[in-house]
Amino acid sequence: MKPETKAVIAFIIVGIIVGIASCGIGQLITGNQGNFAALGLAIVVLVGLPQLLKKMLGIDQKLKWWLTNGGWIYLFVWFIVWIMFYNLL
């Protein structure tokens, strides 16, 4: 499997998990602080995930490569999952 495909799949899976976690954080903290905490969690994971995936997948690329090969998809998936769960609860 190509490294780009591995990166995209990993970012999609993590985006779903972080979207659900962001909804939980948003419910625990009332007001706009919960929304900002959820956004902060998503950004922290977006910056830290490439470091973890470098070791797990053995792909040695710069941050720009990681963001173009999965970072935008991660943000999109995270946002969609977060909004879906936010509206359900």
Buried (B, 14 or more C-beta within 10 A) or exposed (E): EEBBEBBBBBBBEBBBBBBBBBBBBBEEBEEEEBBEBBBEBBEEBBEEBBEEBEEEBEBEBEEEBBBEBBBEBBBEBBBEBBEEBBEEE
